Amino acid sequence: MGGHVLGVAAAMLLAPAAASGAAGALDASFGGSGLVERSGSAVDAAVQGDGKVVRLTREFEIARYAVDGTLDSTFGTGGVIVAPDGVADAITVQPDGRIVAVGDRVNGPGTDFLVRRYLPSGSPDTGFGIGGTAITPVAAGGGADRAFAVAVAPDGKLVVAGCTAPAPSCSASAPIAGSDTAVVRYRPDGTLDASFAGDGIETVAVAAGDRSDAASGVVVRPDGGVVLGGTADMRGGLGDPVDQDFAVVQLTPGGLPDLTFSGDGIATVAIERTGGRRDDGRAGVALQPDGKVLIAGVSGPSSTVASFAVARLDAAGGLDASFGTDGVVRTVVGPAASSVAAGLALQSDGKAVVVGHDGSDRGVLAVRYTAAGALDPTFGDQGRVVLAGRDAPARSVRLAPGDDRLVVSGGEGVGFVARLLGDDRADLGFRPVPRPAILFTAPGSDGGSFRVFNAGPNGARAVTVDSSIPAGASVSSLTASQGTCVLSARIACALGDLAAGAEASVSFRFSVESGGRYSFPGVVDSATVDPVRANNTFDAGTFFGSRLGLTVPAPKPPPKPDKTAPRLTSVRLSRVAFRRGRGSTRISFKLSEAVKVRVSFSRIVRVRGRERALRVPGTLVLDRRRGLNGLTFTARLADRARRAAPGRYRVALVATDAAGNRAEAVRRTFTVRR
């Protein structure tokens, strides 16, 4: 098995019933009660840029709701379109308003990936595939290919993920023996993208041998790389008790394993460690702006005793200890002993929302976590929401644009879409106070002020202004137009609440003995979400001249951080084939600067008619200087204990400089002979 297994002991949190009002309450402006229903088993929903909601059912019906929760008559027929066949699983909306739904369609004894794209009006997009539909067999010679997730790349390409198996079926929740994670990338016209894995299709064997895995979530990185979240079967043999782990796979923009993530592009997370059955998986995935990955699903010793589980991995693929307990948090929600997470959404402020149902496939449960992995007390009842009287299971959650209202969908037989209120938002900032370059010569005194303004749209609660006091300056007075201020080693003011459109000010006087730049860097904050943080700082300081009245120049700005990736070029093997016993080869390469070079090896095998790279244990990390470098290796590769078996292999080099910038991985293929 590739990747690293990350084990944790996570704290269990029990949830009471949810409270109404504020964030997490049903939004009565949607459908009159916050919830609308329609026949069909809802599997997913997506939110357009204008706030309209498109809901997808397993039967491949798409309904579009206006912002007020009524069916949108400008879409399809009376707000609804129905596809002629197929089983649906996921939906998304492109930036241009086109709607993409994915699932699978029967092909003989098996199934194929099925992708349909519609114009904003609901008509099939004839510029995509054949008549708006693309069908892709993944498994060679037939078998089960099922698409469970879809994402839009920055360049408009579509990335669709799921599973593939030689048997007649595969599943995201209970992968069968021999199923693999599958991902397909389509050009905007619906044809396979040959720049991805050579033919547009990549399969990844997360679990070794005849064990199984599947992707249930996909995100496209800003650079076009792919992040997959799902489930991997970690049993030693098919007759052993269930042992499933969360799995995260990262691929480069070209569809190859991203070796900067966990060494081989694969990380698995083992959460449940007790009982004969260890069931972690069925996960959604989200990517933070800093490259960290959130994965959420269910964890427990059985289907009737389980909890919501969320893990966060750092950009290198290890558990992030700053999140929850050792990188993981588990939460039981509602009165049942089992809580099954089914959907994950990441808010703009870093908070994560997870929705799901109980172990009997009933109920609408939601939890919101802070960026540190704690239950968010400002959401529902201390971070948890249970919609009373709802038997239909929640299956997905999406965010409304601009205000992070939550759109939750689900249901069996009769589906629903619910919209929950998000946080109030207040754009706090400082009014600029123009200052001349020199007010006085030192020794002298001056006054400074911070003028805080709330641009709305909501009022801000518990507004604060804080500033350090520069060395050499002495503050003699400090007042505020509202609230209170404390003068100690810092300026600290609690201004209370500030209505939308209102302003408050903090004024102070200070004296200095010598010339120089005296900086008072003020920061305004509050207990209300601020959607624009760029205007939350202001320097109320002053330039002072020397005793002779000479101008003191402004300090030079700090140097810009190095963001230039190192260059790894002229990569050559002295021999492309050598004997297993006494042979060797040398790989030479040029570097543009001193770096650390990570060297890893994979064996190339053919599985079901497709080439697959299986990671060889061991990784070399080398310090190398600028210029020409090299490394000689034998059939022992990175493992000094044993020689590799005869066959074709691939060596991969990744260079990282002192600033953390990485060069693209460079790979070369060679053969070990008998």
C-alpha distance (Angstrom), angle and dihedral (degrees) to the residues before:
residue distance angle dihedral
M1 . . .
G2 3.83 . .
G3 3.78 125.9 .
H4 3.76 132.6 28.8
V5 3.81 127.8 -64.0
L6 3.80 110.3 -133.2
G7 3.81 113.8 -159.6
V8 3.81 124.5 -164.3
A9 3.78 142.3 173.7
A10 3.81 103.5 -138.8
A11 3.81 129.0 -166.2
M12 3.83 117.8 -114.2
L13 3.81 117.9 -133.6
L14 3.81 121.4 -164.4
A15 3.81 119.1 -146.0
P16 3.80 127.9 -142.1
A17 3.80 122.4 -156.7
A18 3.78 116.3 -63.8
A19 3.77 124.9 -101.5
S20 3.80 123.7 -131.3
G21 3.79 127.9 -121.3
A22 3.78 133.8 45.5
A23 3.80 121.0 33.6
G24 3.80 112.2 1.6
A25 3.81 96.6 26.0
L26 3.81 120.1 120.2
D27 3.82 111.1 -88.9
A28 3.83 104.1 -124.0
S29 3.82 91.1 -162.0
F30 3.83 87.3 72.7
G31 3.79 111.8 77.1
G32 3.82 92.7 -25.1
S33 3.81 93.6 -79.7
G34 3.80 103.9 41.0
L35 3.83 93.4 -100.9
V36 3.81 135.5 76.1
E37 3.81 128.1 -171.9
R38 3.78 135.6 -154.5
S39 3.81 134.6 168.4
G40 3.79 116.9 -89.0
S41 3.80 135.2 65.9
A42 3.82 105.5 -82.0
V43 3.80 114.1 -144.1
D44 3.81 102.7 170.0
A45 3.79 146.2 -6.0
A46 3.80 135.4 -160.3
V47 3.79 133.0 -159.9
Q48 3.79 122.0 -132.9
G49 3.79 123.8 -140.5
D50 3.82 89.9 -102.4
G51 3.81 91.9 54.5
K52 3.81 97.0 -104.0
V53 3.82 115.1 138.2
V54 3.81 126.1 -135.9
R55 3.81 115.1 -160.0
L56 3.81 124.3 -160.2
T57 3.81 126.0 -157.3
R58 3.78 128.5 -159.2
E59 3.83 86.4 -112.0
F60 3.85 89.1 62.8
E61 3.79 95.8 -107.2
I62 3.81 115.8 146.2
A63 3.81 119.6 -161.2
R64 3.80 122.9 -176.3
Y65 3.79 121.3 -151.1
A66 3.77 125.7 -161.1
V67 3.81 119.8 -127.1
D68 3.82 89.3 -90.8
G69 3.83 92.5 54.9
T70 3.82 98.2 -105.9
L71 3.81 120.6 126.4
D72 3.81 110.2 -90.8
S73 3.81 107.2 -119.2
T74 3.83 91.5 -162.3
F75 3.81 89.5 68.2
G76 3.80 123.0 79.8
T77 3.79 112.6 -51.9
G78 3.78 110.5 -21.1
G79 3.80 90.9 -23.1
V80 3.83 96.3 -50.1
I81 3.82 138.5 95.7
V82 3.82 126.9 -176.2
A83 3.81 124.8 -158.7
P84 3.81 118.0 -138.7
D85 3.80 97.5 -121.2
G86 3.80 146.7 -13.7
V87 3.81 137.8 80.8
A88 3.81 114.1 -92.9
D89 3.81 129.0 -146.8
A90 3.84 111.9 162.0
I91 3.80 142.8 21.3
T92 3.81 136.3 -169.3
V93 3.81 138.4 173.1
Q94 3.80 121.8 -129.1
P95 3.84 119.6 -135.5
D96 3.82 88.7 -105.6
G97 3.82 91.0 57.2
R98 3.81 97.9 -104.7
I99 3.81 112.7 140.3
V100 3.81 122.5 -134.2
A101 3.83 123.5 -164.9
V102 3.81 124.5 -178.7
G103 3.79 138.1 -169.6
D104 3.79 135.8 113.7
R105 3.78 140.4 -70.5
V106 3.80 129.8 -152.5
N107 3.79 115.7 -100.6
G108 3.81 111.1 178.6
P109 3.81 109.3 -59.1
G110 3.81 92.2 -15.3
T111 3.81 141.6 41.1
D112 3.82 138.1 -111.0
F113 3.81 134.2 -147.8
L114 3.82 109.0 -88.8
V115 3.83 122.8 -159.6
R116 3.80 123.9 179.0
R117 3.81 126.2 -176.3
Y118 3.79 126.0 -164.8
L119 3.79 134.2 -168.7
P120 3.83 117.1 -116.1
S121 3.83 87.3 -97.5
G122 3.82 91.1 59.9
S123 3.81 95.8 -107.9
P124 3.83 117.2 131.2
D125 3.82 110.9 -93.5
T126 3.81 101.1 -119.8
G127 3.80 89.8 -168.4
F128 3.80 89.2 70.0
G129 3.81 122.1 76.1
I130 3.79 112.5 -48.2
G131 3.78 110.1 -23.2
G132 3.80 91.8 -23.2
T133 3.82 96.5 -47.1
A134 3.81 133.2 101.9
I135 3.82 121.1 -169.2
T136 3.80 119.7 -168.7
P137 3.82 129.0 -175.7
V138 3.81 109.0 -153.1
A139 3.82 103.5 176.3
A140 3.81 113.0 75.1
G141 3.81 111.1 -118.5
G142 3.81 94.7 12.7
G143 3.79 130.2 -67.1
A144 3.78 136.8 133.5
D145 3.81 117.7 -35.4
R146 3.81 115.5 170.8
A147 3.81 129.2 176.7
F148 3.82 115.4 -147.4
A149 3.84 103.6 165.5
V150 3.81 141.6 29.1
A151 3.82 135.1 -168.3
V152 3.80 135.0 178.4
A153 3.82 117.4 -124.9
P154 3.83 121.1 -138.5
D155 3.83 89.6 -105.7
G156 3.82 93.1 53.0
K157 3.80 97.2 -101.2
L158 3.81 118.1 136.2
V159 3.81 122.4 -125.0
V160 3.80 114.9 -160.6
A161 3.81 122.6 -174.0
G162 3.79 137.4 -173.5
C163 3.79 136.7 106.7
T164 3.79 141.5 -57.1
A165 3.80 129.0 -158.3
P166 3.81 138.3 167.3
A167 3.82 89.8 -128.6
P168 3.82 123.6 82.4
S169 3.83 94.1 -95.0
C170 3.79 145.4 20.8
S171 3.79 130.5 -171.0
A172 3.80 139.8 -157.9
S173 3.81 93.1 -143.4
A174 3.82 98.8 43.4
P175 3.81 110.5 16.5
I176 3.79 111.8 -156.2
A177 3.77 126.5 -131.6
G178 3.77 112.2 -68.4
S179 3.82 98.6 12.7
D180 3.81 117.4 137.8
T181 3.78 135.4 -163.1
A182 3.80 109.9 -95.0
V183 3.81 130.5 -164.2
V184 3.81 128.4 -180.0
R185 3.82 127.6 -171.0
Y186 3.80 120.6 -154.6
R187 3.77 129.5 -164.5
P188 3.83 115.4 -123.6
D189 3.82 88.2 -95.2
G190 3.82 92.4 57.7
T191 3.81 98.0 -106.2
L192 3.79 120.9 127.0
D193 3.81 114.0 -90.3
A194 3.80 106.9 -123.6
S195 3.83 91.4 -167.2
F196 3.81 86.9 71.4
A197 3.83 113.5 78.4
G198 3.82 90.5 -29.0
D199 3.80 97.5 -74.5
G200 3.82 105.4 32.9
I201 3.81 93.6 -97.4
E202 3.79 128.1 95.7
T203 3.80 127.7 177.9
V204 3.79 121.4 -166.5
A205 3.80 124.7 -160.4
V206 3.81 101.5 -150.5
A207 3.81 92.2 167.9
A208 3.80 119.0 50.5
G209 3.81 128.2 -117.0
D210 3.79 116.8 -11.2
R211 3.78 93.0 -16.2
S212 3.79 117.1 113.9
D213 3.79 145.3 -127.8
A214 3.80 140.4 173.0
A215 3.81 139.4 -173.3
S216 3.80 118.9 -123.4
G217 3.83 98.5 171.5
V218 3.81 137.2 36.8
V219 3.81 135.9 -172.0
V220 3.80 128.1 -178.7
R221 3.81 115.5 -137.8
P222 3.83 120.3 -133.5
D223 3.83 88.7 -105.1
G224 3.82 91.7 53.8
G225 3.81 95.2 -101.5
V226 3.80 117.7 138.3
V227 3.82 128.6 -122.2
L228 3.81 116.9 -163.9
G229 3.80 127.3 -169.4
G230 3.77 124.7 -167.3
T231 3.79 148.8 103.9
A232 3.81 134.1 -53.9
D233 3.81 128.0 -166.0
M234 3.82 107.2 -130.8
R235 3.82 99.8 -179.5
G236 3.76 119.2 134.4
G237 3.82 88.8 -134.1
L238 3.79 138.1 1.8
G239 3.83 91.3 -106.2
D240 3.82 93.1 57.4
P241 3.84 123.1 98.9
V242 3.81 118.0 -83.6
D243 3.81 111.6 -74.5
Q244 3.80 112.0 171.4
D245 3.81 126.9 166.3
F246 3.77 135.7 -168.7
A247 3.81 109.9 -99.0
V248 3.81 130.1 -158.0
V249 3.81 121.3 -171.5
Q250 3.80 125.2 -174.4
L251 3.80 123.0 -164.4
T252 3.80 129.6 -171.7
P253 3.82 119.8 -115.0
G254 3.81 85.5 -95.0
G255 3.81 93.0 57.0
L256 3.82 98.0 -106.7
P257 3.84 124.3 126.7
D258 3.81 109.6 -82.6
L259 3.80 102.1 -123.9
T260 3.82 92.3 -165.8
F261 3.82 88.0 69.8
S262 3.81 113.0 75.2
G263 3.82 91.2 -30.1
D264 3.81 95.4 -79.2
G265 3.80 105.2 36.1
I266 3.83 94.6 -98.1
A267 3.81 131.5 98.5
T268 3.80 126.6 172.7
V269 3.81 124.9 -164.5
A270 3.82 121.6 -151.0
I271 3.83 110.2 -161.8
E272 3.81 107.8 157.4
R273 3.82 109.5 65.2
T274 3.81 102.9 164.3
G275 3.80 134.7 81.7
G276 3.77 130.8 21.0
R277 3.82 91.1 -75.1
R278 3.81 120.5 58.3
D279 3.79 110.6 -173.8
D280 3.83 118.5 -179.4
G281 3.77 121.5 152.6
R282 3.81 148.6 55.7
A283 3.77 86.5 123.5
G284 3.78 140.7 -179.8
V285 3.80 119.2 -151.4
A286 3.82 135.9 -148.4
L287 3.81 133.0 -177.4
Q288 3.80 121.3 -140.1
P289 3.84 120.8 -145.3
D290 3.84 89.2 -110.6
G291 3.81 91.7 58.5
K292 3.80 96.5 -103.5
V293 3.81 115.8 137.1
L294 3.81 126.9 -137.0
I295 3.79 118.4 -158.9
A296 3.79 123.5 -176.9
G297 3.78 136.5 -175.7
V298 3.78 141.4 108.0
S299 3.80 130.4 -42.1
G300 3.78 130.6 -175.9
P301 3.81 148.6 105.5
S302 3.84 92.5 -94.9
S303 3.79 143.5 4.8
T304 3.82 90.1 -98.5
V305 3.82 96.9 47.3
A306 3.79 108.7 48.1
S307 3.80 142.4 117.7
F308 3.77 142.7 -152.8
A309 3.81 107.7 -87.5
V310 3.80 129.6 -166.1
A311 3.81 125.9 -178.4
R312 3.79 129.2 -175.9
L313 3.80 122.7 -152.3
D314 3.77 124.4 -164.6
A315 3.80 121.6 -125.0
A316 3.82 90.2 -89.5
G317 3.83 93.6 55.1
G318 3.82 100.8 -103.3
L319 3.81 125.7 123.3
D320 3.82 110.6 -88.7
A321 3.81 106.0 -124.7
S322 3.84 91.1 -162.2
F323 3.82 89.3 70.1
G324 3.81 121.5 78.0
T325 3.81 112.9 -49.6
D326 3.80 110.1 -19.2
G327 3.80 90.6 -26.6
V328 3.83 98.8 -45.7
V329 3.81 138.6 85.3
R330 3.83 127.2 -171.8
T331 3.81 125.7 -165.3
V332 3.80 133.7 -176.6
V333 3.81 109.2 -151.1
G334 3.80 126.8 -162.7
P335 3.80 131.9 -1.8
A336 3.83 97.9 -56.4
A337 3.80 122.4 92.2
S338 3.79 91.2 -126.3
S339 3.82 129.4 59.4
V340 3.81 118.1 -176.6
A341 3.82 117.2 -163.5
A342 3.80 114.9 -145.9
G343 3.82 107.5 164.4
L344 3.82 138.2 37.9
A345 3.81 131.7 -167.1
L346 3.81 129.5 177.8
Q347 3.80 116.7 -144.4
S348 3.80 123.4 -141.7
D349 3.83 90.2 -109.0
G350 3.82 92.8 56.2
K351 3.79 97.0 -101.1
A352 3.82 116.2 134.8
V353 3.82 125.2 -140.6
V354 3.80 120.8 -159.0
V355 3.82 123.8 -173.1
G356 3.78 132.1 -174.4
H357 3.78 145.7 121.7
D358 3.81 141.4 -101.4
G359 3.79 126.1 -79.3
S360 3.81 91.1 -91.2
D361 3.83 90.7 61.1
R362 3.80 92.0 -106.5
G363 3.78 137.8 119.1
V364 3.80 140.8 33.2
L365 3.80 110.7 -96.7
A366 3.81 127.1 173.5
V367 3.80 134.7 178.9
R368 3.80 130.1 -175.4
Y369 3.79 122.2 -156.7
T370 3.77 128.7 -165.0
A371 3.79 120.0 -121.0
A372 3.83 86.7 -94.4
G373 3.83 92.8 55.4
A374 3.83 98.1 -105.1
L375 3.79 123.3 131.1
D376 3.82 107.2 -92.1
P377 3.84 107.5 -122.5
T378 3.84 91.4 -161.5
F379 3.83 91.3 65.6
G380 3.82 120.8 80.2
D381 3.79 111.4 -52.8
Q382 3.80 104.7 -11.0
G383 3.80 92.9 -38.4
R384 3.82 99.9 -39.0
V385 3.81 134.7 95.4
V386 3.82 127.9 -168.7
L387 3.81 114.7 -179.2
A388 3.80 103.1 -140.5
G389 3.79 118.1 -130.6
R390 3.78 95.4 15.5
D391 3.81 113.8 129.3
A392 3.81 96.9 168.8
P393 3.81 111.3 97.7
A394 3.83 119.5 -115.8
R395 3.82 111.5 -126.1
S396 3.82 108.9 171.0
V397 3.80 143.5 19.4
R398 3.79 129.7 -159.7
L399 3.82 134.1 174.9
A400 3.79 126.1 -116.4
P401 3.83 110.9 -127.4
G402 3.78 118.2 -97.1
D403 3.79 101.7 4.6
D404 3.84 106.6 43.9
R405 3.80 94.5 -124.3
L406 3.79 107.1 166.5
V407 3.80 122.9 -118.3
V408 3.82 109.8 -160.8
S409 3.80 123.4 -174.5
G410 3.79 137.9 179.6
G411 3.78 143.3 106.4
E412 3.80 139.6 143.2
G413 3.79 118.3 -116.2
V414 3.80 90.5 -14.2
G415 3.78 112.1 44.3
F416 3.78 129.5 -159.4
V417 3.79 142.2 -159.9
A418 3.81 117.6 -154.7
R419 3.79 128.7 -175.2
L420 3.80 118.6 -153.0
L421 3.77 124.7 -162.8
G422 3.79 117.7 -103.3
D423 3.79 129.0 -150.6
D424 3.78 123.8 -63.0
R425 3.80 110.6 -102.7
A426 3.78 128.9 -145.8
D427 3.80 124.5 178.0
L428 3.79 103.6 -145.4
G429 3.78 121.8 -172.1
F430 3.79 145.3 146.0
R431 3.77 126.9 -94.7
P432 3.82 106.4 -129.1
V433 3.79 114.8 -110.2
P434 3.84 108.7 -157.4
R435 3.80 113.9 -134.7
P436 3.82 129.9 -169.9
A437 3.80 116.4 -122.7
I438 3.84 92.5 -110.6
L439 3.76 126.1 20.1
F440 3.80 101.0 169.1
T441 3.75 141.9 -5.1
A442 3.78 118.4 -111.2
P443 2.94 133.6 -68.3
G444 3.79 89.3 50.1
S445 3.78 147.4 101.8
D446 3.77 138.7 -114.2
G447 3.78 142.1 175.3
G448 3.81 129.2 -117.5
S449 3.79 134.6 -170.0
F450 3.78 142.9 -168.3
R451 3.81 116.4 -149.8
V452 3.81 110.3 -163.3
F453 3.81 120.5 -160.9
N454 3.83 130.1 -172.7
A455 3.82 110.7 -146.6
G456 3.84 90.9 -175.4
P457 2.93 144.4 172.7
N458 3.83 85.4 -171.4
G459 3.77 134.2 18.0
A460 3.80 118.7 -88.9
R461 3.81 120.5 -124.5
A462 3.81 125.0 -144.9
V463 3.81 97.7 -0.3
T464 3.81 115.6 -162.6
V465 3.80 135.3 -172.4
D466 3.79 119.4 -159.8
S467 3.81 132.3 178.3
S468 3.76 137.1 166.7
I469 3.82 119.7 -125.3
P470 3.81 114.0 -125.2
A471 3.77 121.5 -121.2
G472 3.81 111.6 -94.0
A473 3.81 94.0 27.7
S474 3.80 125.3 106.6
V475 3.83 119.5 -160.8
S476 3.80 111.6 -146.5
S477 3.82 101.8 177.9
L478 3.81 138.0 19.1
T479 3.82 127.3 -176.1
A480 3.81 137.6 165.0
S481 3.79 132.4 -156.5
Q482 3.82 88.9 -129.9
G483 3.79 136.6 6.1
T484 3.80 124.0 16.3
C485 3.81 137.8 -63.5
V486 3.79 131.8 -152.7
L487 3.80 120.7 -154.3
S488 3.81 115.8 -157.3
A489 3.78 126.9 115.6
R490 3.82 86.1 -30.0
I491 3.78 140.9 30.9
A492 3.82 106.4 -106.7
C493 3.81 122.5 173.2
A494 3.81 130.2 176.6
L495 3.81 105.5 -158.7
G496 3.80 98.2 178.8
D497 3.81 119.9 -142.1
L498 3.79 123.2 -9.9
A499 3.80 120.6 -161.2
A500 3.80 122.1 -136.2
G501 3.80 108.0 -82.3
A502 3.82 93.3 17.5
E503 3.80 128.2 122.4
A504 3.83 135.1 -152.0
S505 3.80 131.7 -176.1
V506 3.79 140.5 -151.5
S507 3.81 119.3 -158.4
F508 3.82 131.0 -172.0
R509 3.82 141.8 168.5
F510 3.77 125.4 -142.6
S511 3.80 139.9 175.6
V512 3.82 134.1 -148.3
E513 3.80 136.4 -165.8
S514 3.81 101.9 -153.5
G515 3.79 138.5 34.4
G516 3.78 122.6 -93.6
R517 3.78 145.1 93.5
Y518 3.80 112.7 -54.4
S519 3.79 110.6 -164.4
F520 3.81 125.2 -162.5
P521 3.85 102.6 -177.1
G522 3.79 104.6 -165.5
V523 3.81 123.1 -161.1
V524 3.80 123.9 -166.1
D525 3.80 120.6 -157.1
S526 3.81 140.4 157.6
A527 3.80 143.7 -176.8
T528 3.83 89.0 -100.3
V529 3.80 122.8 87.2
D530 3.81 110.9 -96.6
P531 3.83 110.2 -153.1
V532 3.83 94.1 -166.3
R533 3.79 115.5 46.2
A534 3.81 98.0 167.3
N535 3.84 92.4 87.2
N536 3.81 96.8 47.1
T537 3.83 96.3 98.5
F538 3.81 132.8 66.2
D539 3.80 132.9 168.3
A540 3.81 111.9 -135.2
G541 3.81 93.2 -178.5
T542 3.79 132.9 121.6
F543 3.80 141.5 -138.0
F544 3.80 114.2 -123.1
G545 3.77 123.7 -163.5
S546 3.80 122.8 -136.6
R547 3.77 123.6 -99.9
L548 3.80 88.1 -85.9
G549 3.80 90.8 55.6
L550 3.82 94.8 -111.9
T551 3.78 118.3 155.6
V552 3.79 115.8 -109.3
P553 3.82 109.0 -141.1
A554 3.77 119.8 -125.8
P555 3.81 114.5 -100.0
K556 3.78 117.3 -97.2
P557 3.79 114.6 -104.5
P558 3.81 115.4 -105.3
P559 3.79 115.4 -94.6
K560 3.78 115.4 -89.5
P561 3.80 114.4 -103.3
D562 3.77 117.1 -100.2
K563 3.81 107.6 -103.7
T564 3.79 98.0 162.7
A565 3.78 112.6 118.2
P566 3.81 117.0 -133.9
R567 3.81 117.0 -107.3
L568 3.80 118.7 -121.1
T569 3.80 108.3 -169.5
S570 3.82 144.7 151.7
V571 3.82 92.4 42.0
R572 3.81 109.6 178.0
L573 3.80 138.5 162.5
S574 3.81 116.7 -139.0
R575 3.82 88.6 -147.8
V576 3.80 126.8 19.2
A577 3.83 90.2 -162.3
F578 3.80 133.4 31.0
R579 3.78 139.4 162.8
R580 3.77 122.1 -88.6
G581 3.79 95.2 -132.6
R582 3.80 107.5 50.3
G583 3.78 106.1 -9.9
S584 3.78 128.9 109.8
T585 3.78 142.5 171.4
R586 3.78 135.0 -151.4
I587 3.78 125.2 -135.8
S588 3.80 113.5 -153.8
F589 3.81 127.0 -168.8
K590 3.81 142.6 165.1
L591 3.80 124.6 -123.8
S592 3.80 127.9 -159.2
E593 3.82 91.7 -148.5
A594 3.80 142.4 -1.1
V595 3.82 109.0 -66.5
K596 3.77 146.2 154.1
V597 3.81 111.4 -102.5
R598 3.81 119.2 -153.5
V599 3.81 112.1 -155.2
S600 3.81 121.0 -166.3
F601 3.79 135.2 167.1
S602 3.81 135.0 -144.0
R603 3.78 132.4 -172.9
I604 3.81 116.1 -130.5
V605 3.80 114.6 -136.2
R606 3.79 135.2 163.5
V607 3.81 117.8 -119.0
R608 3.79 120.7 -179.6
G609 3.79 91.1 -17.6
R610 3.82 96.4 -49.5
E611 3.77 130.7 100.8
R612 3.79 114.8 -116.5
A613 3.80 130.8 -175.8
L614 3.82 114.2 -136.4
R615 3.78 114.4 -163.6
V616 3.81 117.3 -115.7
P617 3.85 112.4 -139.6
G618 3.78 116.4 -102.6
T619 3.80 135.6 47.4
L620 3.81 129.9 -146.6
V621 3.82 120.1 -143.9
L622 3.80 112.4 -166.7
D623 3.81 133.9 -176.9
R624 3.79 107.5 -135.3
R625 3.80 132.7 -179.0
R626 3.78 130.8 -132.2
G627 3.79 114.6 -77.7
L628 3.81 132.0 24.3
N629 3.81 116.1 1.9
G630 3.78 137.6 164.7
L631 3.78 148.4 -175.5
T632 3.81 128.9 -152.1
F633 3.80 118.1 -151.6
T634 3.80 137.8 174.3
A635 3.80 132.2 -155.5
R636 3.80 87.5 -71.1
L637 3.84 86.2 74.3
A638 3.85 107.1 179.4
D639 3.82 94.7 -22.4
R640 3.80 110.2 80.7
A641 3.81 92.6 -171.5
R642 3.79 99.6 68.3
R643 3.77 143.9 12.1
A644 3.78 122.9 -110.5
A645 3.79 118.5 -110.3
P646 3.80 118.2 -105.3
G647 3.80 113.2 -83.7
R648 3.80 145.0 84.5
Y649 3.81 118.6 -45.5
R650 3.78 139.4 -179.3
V651 3.79 126.6 -142.9
A652 3.82 117.5 -156.8
L653 3.82 127.3 -162.9
V654 3.82 125.2 -163.1
A655 3.84 119.6 -176.8
T656 3.83 121.2 -156.5
D657 3.83 123.8 -177.0
A658 3.80 128.4 -148.0
A659 3.83 91.5 -91.7
G660 3.80 91.5 57.0
N661 3.81 95.7 -106.5
R662 3.82 112.9 145.4
A663 3.76 131.9 -152.7
E664 3.79 119.8 -137.8
A665 3.79 111.9 -87.8
V666 3.84 113.9 -97.4
R667 3.80 118.7 -152.2
R668 3.79 133.1 -166.9
T669 3.83 128.8 -175.6
F670 3.80 126.6 -136.9
T671 3.82 139.6 165.7
V672 3.80 129.9 -123.9
R673 3.81 109.5 -150.9
R674 3.78 129.5 -160.4
